[in-house]
Amino acid sequence: MTTATSRLKRAIGSARHHTARWLVVALSVCISPMSYAQMNLDRLWVRAMPPTQTMTAAYGQLTNVGDAPLTITGASSDIAADTTLHESRQTGDRMTMVAVTDKTLAPGEVLELKPGGFHLMLMGIKEMPAEGSEVEICVLSGEDRACATANVQRDADSMNHHHH
């Protein structure tokens, strides 16, 4: 065997070992308990708005499926520059919307995202999605992330006509 052939075999063996090591690391990260989502987004929908609007809201249910409290730390959407949790609050005879940055859910708690209550505001939309289209939305709690596809529709009653 020539010196060049010997070096080539060692290099291939080293590359295989290196690849195998990274595969083990990647698999251990994928199956670690930290990778399981501690929250679920269900029945998600986005209110259809006229094409000239730059913001809309998303509704549905957010559930803490873990066995520890979790705090909502952020949200994102593929169509909005900014997505945040808001709450509509009645103050006297006036309804106001307030950004919520520290909503904590107990284990098993379900947060209803609905008109007139908690909801996700999608702001800075460059092109409003058309009714019947779909939008991806994610909610964050620390390192945990729950994502779902939301149907774009006029109101909650439209959900009864969509089957997944």
N, C-alpha and C positions, 0 to 999 in steps of 0.2 A: 504494500500500500504506500502510495506516495505521501509526502508531507502535506501537499495541498488537499488530497482526499481526506486525510486524517483531520485536518483543520475544519474542513467542510462538515464532516460527520459530527465533530464536537459542537460546531455552531448550530447545526440542526437540532441536536440533542438539547443544547442550552435553550434554544428558542422554544422547543416543545415544553421544557420544564417551566420556562417563564410564562408561557400561555396557560399551562395547567394551573400554575399558582394563581394567576389573575382570575381564572375561571372559578376556582375555589373561593376566592375572596368575593367575587361577584355573587355567587350562589349563597354564601353565608349572609350577605347583606339582604338579598331578596327574601330569604326565609326567616330573618330575624323577627322577633315579636314586634319591634318598633315599626316594621313596614306595614302592619295591618292597620287599616283606617279605623279610627275610634269614633267616626261619625258618618252618617249616611245622609244624602240629599235625596228626597223622594218627591214625586208629583210636582216637579219643577216646571214652571211656565213663566214666560216673559210677556208683558203687556205689549201688544202691537200698537204702534204710534204712527202718526203721519211721517212721511219721509223727511220732512224739514226739522223734526225734533232731534235733539242731541242727547236726550236722556229718557230712560224708561225704568221700570221696576220689575223685579223677579220675585216670584212667590212659590211656596211649596212647604215642605217640612224638612227640618234639620233635626236629626236624632243623635244623641250621644249613646253609642252602642258599646262604649267601653265601661270599665268598672272604676273609673276615676273621673272627677270633674274635669271639664275642659272649657277653655275660654276662647271665644272667637277672636282671632287676632287679625283677620283680613279676609279679602275675597278678590276674585279676579274673573274676568270674562274675556273671551276672544274678540269681542266687538267693542269693548269700552276701555277708555284710557284709565278710568277709575271705577272701582266697584266697592261699595261699602255697605255695611249693615246700618239700617236706619229704623227708627220707630216713630210712628205717627202718634202724637199725644194731644189730648184735648186739654186746652188751657182756657178755662172760662168758656166763652162762646167761640173760641178760635182753635182750629186744628193746626198743629205745627209738626214739622218733621225734624227729628234730632238724630245726628250721627251717633251711633253706639260703638264704643271702642273696647268695651270690657264686659260683654255678655257671657256669663258663665253658665254652662249646662251641667246639672247633676247627672250621674250615671242613669241611663234610661230615660232622661228627660227629652221631650219633643218640643222644639220651638216651631210654632206655626208661623210661617211667613205668609201674610195675607194683607189685602188692602185694608187700610185703617189701623194696622198694627205694625209688627216687625216686618221688614221687607229688605231686599237688596236693591240698592240704587245703582244703576248702570249709567255712568256719566261720561261725557266726552266721546259720544258715538259719532263716527264720521259718516257712516252709512247705516241708517235704520234698517234692521232686518224686516223682511216682508212677512206678513201673516202666513202661517203654514211652514215657515222655515224653522231651523233649529239653531240654538246657541249653546255653547259650552260655558258652564259656570263652575267655579271652584270656591270652596270656603276653606279657610285656613285656621288651624289652632296649633300654634307653635310649629313643629315640624310636620304635623299631621295635615292631610289635605283630603277633602272629599270633593269629587267632581261629578257632574251629571249633565246630561243634555236636556235643555229646556225647549219646549215647543213655544213658538211665538203665536199668540192668539189674543183676541179682544178681551176676553174675561174668563173667569174660573169656570163658568158653565160650559165653555168650549172644551174643557178637559174631558167631559163625558163623551165627547164624540171622537176622541183620539184613543186608539188602542195601541199598545206597544207589543 
